[in-house]
Amino acid sequence: MSIEAAGMIDPKKSGGILQSTSKRVRMIFSVMASPNRIDILRILNSKGPLTYSELKSLAGFKSKKESGKFAYHLRKLLRQSLVALNKSERRYTITNLGKLVLSLARQIEERSIIESGKMYVRTSHESIEEFNSHKIIQSLVREGSLPLELAQKITEEVENRIYKYQTTYLTGSLIREMVNSVLLEHGHEEYRNKLARLGMPVFDIQEMLTNVDNIDNGAQGLFFKSGQTIFAENLLLNALPKDVADSHLSGDIHISNPGIWSLLPDTIFFNLKELIEDGIDLKGKFLGVSRIATVKTLDNLMSSLSMIISLASKEASKEIILDGLVQLCVKHAKNITELEEKLVGSLITSSTASKYTKEPTLVSFRIQLGAEPKVVAAVLNAYKNYVKMTPVPQVGLVIDYSAGKVSDVSQTVSEIISIGGKVLFSKDETSYSGITRIKAKNSTSSINLQSLTINLPRLAFESNKDETYFRARLALLMKPALAAMSLRKKDISDLTRRGLNPVLAANTQYMQRSSVGLVVNLVGLKEAVFNILGYSDDKEGHEILYKVLQTAVDVAEKKGKEMGDSVIVTMTESDGTPRFGSLDGEKYGKMSVLKSLESGGYSQGVIILGSELDSLSAKSEKITDANKTAKILNGGLLVQMRFERDSKVEDIKKTIEKAGDLIGSFRPSKDVPICGNCGFKDEKLFEKCPSCKSPYIIS
């Protein structure tokens, strides 16, 4: 039995079906024959649903005389089901068939160029286009701001070189390389910098993938690292003034995290009460984040706290300081035990927050002593339990003892320090890194833009043992550096206002002038004065130290008034000190630099060993020197108090209680061994991990 006989196909109708199909295909091809209709499909494909007037305008039919022509083309597309109209919304969309036709048109266009034997370019926006020298001219004028006549001359030379290659395959990046090469040959380096393609060599990408074991932030870490490489290159090539970029590259100054220099501030002080009770207005940003309208229960508070830690840490490169936690807990917690348990859970949940750099953004809670001792104790106990479960904590504590005593909390805090917790004691509003908050009249939030460190030993090497000349060089270096910091402030303020940092935008009135501080950090002061300039470590030598600091503060305040900015000078940690030592060793000889070092690197703030505090008093030189230095500096001094690995809790307790009577701010710390293989942490961990037996122990 034939198929026709089986009734599957009616021979009378089969020809009609084929004819109907063929006719429909011909009609679709006739639609594709019009560039206007292809443009309409492209616009709908890229822009999404559009109203009649929006689509008409974008398609270039702007005058009333062209209305009929546009309606004709749109009707053709609707009849062939390439475009559909949502009648309830009165918006036009491209159909799946329309997308197929558009894709087919693109493929035909690319294949026709290839088959023609002409040169074609594979562009960065994923298409193949016939080589057109006029596009080079347009790019030179638009991107590089070249005069038209010069752009035509450069393009002509580039075109001649392209045709010499006799190839049919070009890329946009290859053409750009040739353009930049010709610009350099003709001495137009500034134009070349504007046209440079920012990116990473293939080898560097492969190295990142080869060493992926060293990235602990997953694929996100790879994206952050590669993206920051591009932004850092742009900063040093185009964004910074040339003299400041050269100072960084040569080692006079160091810019930390250049990849996010123009995008994020470094340290932000927030009032937690305003963030939580007034609500975070994220507007149209972070649409995947739950909106909690009001905080009525302890559960609401803890959920909001986790969200704030995660969200706020995305908007600073170094630290977020949150004030007012104890007051909120008093208001919403009815049971101390329940508070402690839920706060631990909130901190644990927030520990999954992303990080931009190797060192995560630290979120510190400022705890004021002298009131609500039970709630303070609950917060400290919760933090201790969090530290026990977290190999490297991303949350810290700043304990303000201006209205209380260190001894009130010394037992619990000593236990926290012994297991690797991050704690700083201060009688002022200070960050974990030791930088003082800029106080604003009408705002409880403030911002520090730091990440700029001056290499004092380098200035000393260049000063021919002349202390006056040394201070003059310091003043000269600070002025352009601060001007660059002021430009940075404007860039971040503009990006914040436009929504890049929504939490910051909602709570700081777009970085109002009075609440933003520009911070200059100094490292290697003692090495510069005592070891390089040649002064003795005595009373006269220390007076020179103070003169240098006073010069820096005076220049900062004067320059700040000129720019209309608050400028402060600090002595704290910097990730640039190893780089300074390496560059100075290459320039002045490794032996010269080694003679200048006391403990393997340039000094950063003040370091006091826990074991030596017993022998110190308020009149001891180390204490008086630290207090006088802190008094001169208008931005803060980091005093680190380091304990040995075998230090007992009782020893730590006794030492920090004494330190509280001698110093206005100090940061106690103890290295705690961690298994780099499984994350197991224990102060008794030595040669091998008892959990996974790995010998890879870090601290």
N, C-alpha and C positions, 0 to 999 in steps of 0.2 A: 504494500500500500504506500502510495506517495505521500509526502508531507502535505501537499495541497489537498489530497483526498482525505487525509486525516482531519482536515478542517483547521489546521494551524495557521495557514496563510491563504487568504482569498486572492487568487491570481488577478482578479479584476481590480483589486485595491492595492496590490503590492507596488505597482508602478506609480500609483498616486502618492504612496507614502514616500518613496524615494524622491519623486519630483518635489513633494512638499518639503522634505529635508534639504534637498539641494537648493530650493528657493530660499529657505530660511538662512542657510549659510551664505548665499549670495547677498541677501539683505544685510546680514551682519558685516560682511566685507565692505558693502557700500557705506555702512556707517563708519567703518574704520578709515575710509578714504578721505574723510574730512578732518583736517588738523584741529578745527574748532571743537569737534565732538570728542576727539582724543584728549584735548586739553580739559574739557569738562570732566571726563572720567578721571584724569590724573588729579584734578583738584579735589573731587569727592573722595578719591582714594587716600589722599594725604590729609585733608582737613576734616573729614568726617561729615555727619549730617549737616546740611546747610539749608537755609531758607532760599526762596526764589531770588530775592533781591541780593542776598549775600553771594550766591552762586553766580548770578549775572555780573556782579561787580568784579569778582575774582577772575572770571573768565574774560574780562576785558570789554564787555558790552556796557559801556557806561552812559552813553548818550541815549536819549529817548528814541532817536531814529533807528537805533540798532535793536530795539526791543523785539520787533517782529522776527528779526534774524535769529536772535537768541532763542525765542520761543519755538521757532522751527527746528533748531538743532536739538533742543531738549525734548521735543515731541518725538523726534526720530529715536532717541535713546530710550524713551519710555516705551514706545511701541515694540521695540526689540527686546525689552526686559533687561536692558543693560543698566538702567537706573530705575529706582522705585521711589514712590512718594508715600511717606507716612502721613496719612490724612489727618490724624488726630493732632500731630505736632506741626504739620505743614512744613516738613523738611524732606529734602531729597537725599537719598543714599545710593551708593554704588552697590549693585547686586553681585553675587558670586560669579555669575556669567560675565558681568562687566569687568570684574577683576581678571578673569581668565582672558578676555579679549585684550585688556590693557597689557597683561603679561606677554601675550602673543605678539602684540604690536612692538613691544620692546625687544623681544627676541629676533623678530624679522629685521628690525632696524640695525641691531648689532651684527647679525649674520650678513646682511647686505654690505655693511662696511668692510667686514673681513674678506668677503668674496670679491670685493671690488679691487683688491690689491693696494688700496690706499693705506696710509698710516692711520692708526687709531690709538686712542688713549683710554686706558682703564682708569677711571677716575676714583677718587676717594669716596664718592657717594654711590658706589656699586653700580656703575653703568659703563658702557663702552661708547665713546664718541669719536667722531672723525677729528683728526688733529686740526686745530684752528689757531693760527698764530695771534689773531686778534684777542683771544682770551688771555694770552700772556700779557699783552699790552694793558688790558683791563685790570688784570691782577696787580701789575706793577704800579699802576696809578692808584687803584683803590686800597691795596694792602700796604704798599711801600711808600706811597705819597711821592712817587717820582714825577718830575715834569714830563709832559707828553712826549716831547722831542727826545728826551733821554730814554724813555720807555721804548719808543720805536727803534732807537739805535740798538739797545740791548737785545730786544726781541729779534731783530734782523740777524744779529750774530748767533743767537741761540738757535734760530731756525736753520741757519746754514750748517751748524754742527749736527743738528738732528738729521738733516737730509744726507749728511756724509756717512751716518751709521748704516743707511740702507736697510732699515728694519721696519717691519710692519707692526711691531709690538712696543708700546711705550706705556709708562705709568706716570701719574701725576707727580709722584715723589721724585722720579728720575728727571723730569723736566724742571722741577723746582731746584734740584741740585745743580743742574747745568746753568740755570738763571743765576743762582747765588755764586757759582764759580766765576761767571763772566763779570758779575758786579764786583767781586773781590779783585779780579784782574785789572779792572778799571779804577780801583781805589775807592769804591763806594761801600765801605764797611758798614756804615750806619743803615743804609738801605737794605743791605744783606741781612742785618740783625732783625729788621722788621719782617722780612720775608722767610726767615729760617723756619724750617719744620721742626717742631718740638716732638721728641719721642725717645725711644730706647733702641740701641742696636740689637740685632737678632741674637747676638752672642749673650748680651746681658739678660734677655728674656730666658734663654736656655739655661743660664746660670741660676736664675731664680727658681726655675723648675727643678734643676738638679739638686739645689740646696733647700728644697721645700720642707725638709725635716726641721729646719731652723725657724720655720714660721708657725707660730702657735695660735694663729687667728683664722685658720682655714683659708678657703679661697678668697674671703674678704681681705685677708692680709696681703695676698698677692695683688689684688686690685688697688688697695690703699698704697702699697709700695710703688707700684708702677705709675699710678696717677700722681703721687707726690713727686716722683722724679721729673715728670713733665712740668708741673707747676714750679718746682724749684729751678728748673732751667729757665723758665720764663721770668722768674723773679730776678735772677742774676743777669739775664741777657737784656731784658727790656724794662722791668718794673722799677728796679732800684736805680738811683743815680750811679753813674759809672764809678765815681770815686769811692762810694760806699761798697759797691760790689767788689771793686779791686781790694779794698781794705779787708773784706771778708776772705777773699780768695788767697790773699797774701799772708793772713794770720794776724793782722792788727786787731781785728774784732772777730767775733764768731756769732753767726745767726743760727739759732737752733730751729730745727724743723722748718727749713725754708719752703718745703712743699705746701705748708698750710699757713705760712707767714701772712699772706694777704687775705686769708679766708676766715680765720678764727682768732679770737683773743686767746691769751694764755691762761689767765686766772680770773675767775668771776666770784664775787661775794654776793650771795642771794639771801634774802630773808625767807625762810621756809614757810612761815605763816602766810605771807603774801602769795607765794607760789601755790600753796595748797588751798587755803580758804578763799582767796579771791579767784582761784581757778586759772589754769593755763589756757590762754586763747591761742590755739594752734591754727586757727582759721582753716584754710584749705590745705594745710601741710600735714604730713603724717596721717593720712586718712585711715590707715590700718591700725592706728592707736586708739584704744577705747577712750571715750570722753566721760570723765567723772565730774558731774555738775557740782555737787556739794559733798562735803565730808561731814557725816553725821555719826559714824561709829568708828571704833578702833580698826575694824576690818577695812573700812573706806580709807582711813588714814594710812594704813600699811600698804595697801594697793597703790595709793597715790604716791607714797614715798618711793616704792620700787620704780614706778614709772618716771618720777622726777630724776632719780639717780641716773637712769638709763638715758633719758632725753637730754638732760642738762650736760651730761658728760660728752655728748656729741658736739657741744658748742664751745668747748675750750680744749686747748692742746695740752695743758698741764694740770690744772686743778680747779675744782668747784668747792667753795666753802659755803655750807648751809647753816644758817643761824636759826635758833628758835625751836629746835626739836623738843627740848625738855618742856617748854611751855605748851606745845601741841599735845604732847603725851599726857600732861596734867589735865588738859581739857577733855580728852577723849578716853583715857584709860580709867577703868574703875577698879581693876585688880592688877597689882604689881606683877604677880606671877604670869598672868595672861599677857601683859605688856611685854615682858621679857621674851616669852616664847614667840609671840607674833613679830616682834622686832627682829629676832634672829631670822625668821622665815623671810622677812622683807629684804634683809641684807643679802641673804643667800640668793634670792631670786634676782636681785640687781647685779649679782656678780657675773652675769652673762652679757653685760653691756659690751658693745664693740669698742675697739681702740684703734686709733689712727697710726700710732707709732709703737716702737718696741716697748716703751714705757707707757702704760695706760694712763688715761686721765684719772687723777685721784679725786675722789669725792670725800671731803672732810666735814664732819659735824663739829660745830663749835659748841662746847659744853661749858656753861658758866657755873662756877662753884659758889656756894654761899646761900643757896635756896633750893628747896625741893630735894633734899638729900636722898629720899627713897627712890624717886624717879631717876635721879642721876645714877644711883647705884644699879638700878635695873638696866639703864642704857649701857653702862660699862660692862655689866655681866653679859648682856646680849652681844655686845661687840666682841667680848672675849670668846664666846662660843662660836661666833662667826669666824674669828681668826683661827681657831683650832681646826675648822673644816676647810680653810682656804689656804693653799700653799703660799701664794703671794697676794695678800689683801689689796683690793682696789678701793677700799674705804679706810679713812683715817679719822683720828680724833684730834681736835685742837682744844685743849683744856685751859680756860681762862680762870686764873686764880687771883685776879685782882681784888675780888670780894670774898675770897675764901682761902683755905690753906691746902697745900699739896698733900699734907698728912691726912686730910679728909678722905682721899681716894687712893692714897699711895699703895695700899696692899693690892687692890684689884689691878691698878695700872701696872704695877711691877710684874704681876702675873701675865698681863697682856704683852708687855715688853719682852718677857722671857720666852714667849712663843712666836715672836716676830711681828707683833702688832705695830702699827704706825701711829705714834703719839707725839704731839708737841705741846709743851707748856708755855703759856705766854700771859702777860698782864695787859696785853693790847689785842686788838682785832688783827690777827696775823694768819697767814697761810701756812701750810705744813712746810713749805720751802723757806719760811722765815720772812716773807715780804709783808709789810704793813699795809692795811687797807686804806685807800684814799677816801676820806670822809666827805660826803656830799650833804648839803643842807636839806635838800628836798627828796632824797632817795636813800633807801637802805641797801640798794644794790650798787656795786661798783665793779670796775673792770681794770685789770692790769695788763698792759701790753709790754711784755718783757722779751725774753729770747734774744737779747743782744748783750754780749759780754765783751769787755775790753781786756786785751792782753797786756797787763802792766809790765811784765818782764820784757816783752818786745820793745815797748817804749823806752825802758831803761837801757837796753842794749844799744838803742839808737841815740842815746842822750850823752854819750861820752863822759859818764860819771858826773854830769852837771845836773844837780837836783832842780834848779830853777828852769832849765831847759826841758827837763823831764815833765814838770808840771805844765809848762807851756804846750808841749806836744800833746799832753792829755787833753787840755782845753781845746786845742785845734781839732783833735780827732772826734771829740764829743759833739761838736756843732753839726757837721754833716750827718753824723749817725742819728742825732735827735731829729733832724729835718726829715730823714728817711722814716723814722718812727711816726712822725706826724702824718706823713703821706699814708703810712700803713693804717693809721687810725681812720683816715677818711675813707680808704678802700673798704675796710671792715664795716664801718658805719653804713656805707652805701649798700653793701651786700646784705647787711642785717635788715635795713629798712625795706629792701626788696624781697625779703622772706627767706634768705639762706639760713638764718639762725632764728627760727620762730620763737623759741622760749626766751631768748635774749631780747628780741624785738618787743615782745609783749610786756616785759618786766623792767626795761631800762630806758624807755622812751627813746629808742634808737640811739643809745649810747650818748646821752646828753653830756655836754662838755665837762661839767663839773665832776662827773663820776668816773672819768677815765684817766688813768695814770700811765705815763710813759716811764718805763723802768730801765735804768742802765746798771748793769752788774759789773763788778770789778773782781778779778782774780789775780793771784800772784803778787799781792802787795808786799808781803814780807820779803819774798825772793827778790823783787825789784829793788827795794830800798837797802836791805842788808847785804845781799849776796852780789848784786850787780852794780848798784851805785856805790857800794862799799862802806855804808854806815854801820856802826856797831849796834848790837842788840842791847842798848842801854837807854837811859832816860832821853839823851839827845836824839838817838836814833828813832825812838818812839814819837818824839815831837815831829820828826820829819814825816812819819806815817800819818799823823793827824793833819799835817799841813796838806799832804796829798789828798786825803779824804775831803778836807774842807774846800780845796780847790775844785774837786769834782762836784760837790754839793752846790757851791757858789755858781759854777758854770751852768749846772742843771737848772737852778732856780732862775737865773738871768735869761737863759735861752727859753725856758718855759714861759716866762712873761712875754717875751717877744712873739712866741708862737701862739700864745693863749692856751697853753696846755699845762697840766700838772706833771712835773717831772721829778722823779725820785731816784736816789742812788742806793744800791744795795751791795752787800757782800754775801753771796749765797752760792749754791752749787751751780755748775754749768757742765753740759756734756761736751763743751768745746775744749776743756783743759788737756785731754790727751792729744788732741789735734794741735793745740798751741805748742806743746812740748815737742811734738814730732817736727813741725814746721820750723821752730826755733833751732832745733838740733841740726836740721839740714842747712840752715842759713848761717849759724854762728858756731857750729861744731858741737857734736854730741857731748864732748867733755865739758865745754863751757856751760851747757844747759844742765848737765848732771850735777855740777858743782853748785848750781843755783837751787837745786831741789832738796827739800827736807825729807819728804816721805813718798817719793815716787811720782809726784805730780805737783803742779802749782797749788798753793793754798787757796781754799774756798771757804770763806768765813773763818770761824774759830772751831778748833777741835779740842775737847777736853776728855781725857780718859777717865772712866768711872773710878778706876783704882787710884788715880792721883787726887781726886777731890777731897779725900780724907785729910790730906796735908795742906789744903788751901783754906784761906780765910777771906773775909771781905777786903782785907788790905793786901792780899797776895797780888803780885804783878799781873798774873794771867787773868785774874778776876777784874781788877781795876782797868786793865787794858781793854778787856771785852766790853765792860760797861761804858767806858769813854768812847770807844769806837761806835757802839750802838747809839750813843747820844749824838754823835756828830752826823752819822748817816741819817738821812731823813726817810729812808725806805725800808730799813730793817737789816739786821745782822743775824745770820744763821749760826747759832752755837750748837754744835753737835756733841753729844755726850755718848761716847762709845763704850760698851761693856764687852768684856771677854766672853768667849763661848761658854766657859765654865762658871760664869757669874751666877750666884744663887739669887732667888727672889728676895730674900732678906737683905742681901747686899745692895740690890737695885733699889729697894724701898728706902733704905737708909740714905743712899746717895742722892736720889731725886728729892727727898725731903730737905736735904742740906742745900742742894742746888736752888731750890725754890726761895731760900733765904738770901742767896748770893747774887742771882742773875734774874733779869726781867723776862728772859725768853730762852728756852733751851729744848733740844730735841734728843731724847734718849733713844738709843737703839742697840740691838744685839743681833748679830748674825746667827740665824737658825738654819741648820743644814736641811736641804730638801732633796729628795730623790728626783733627778731629772728624767727618770724613766716612767715612774708611776705617780709622782706628786706627793708621796708620803713625807710627812714633816715631823721631826722630833729633835729636840736639843741634844739627845744622846746618839744621834745618827752619825757614824764616822766613816768607816771604809766601805761598808756594803749595806744596802737596804735590806732590812729584815722582812719586808713584805714581798719584793720581787727579786731580791738577791742581786740587783744591779749595782755595779761599782760607780755609776755616774751620779756623784753627789755634788750638789751646788749649794751656795749660801748667799 
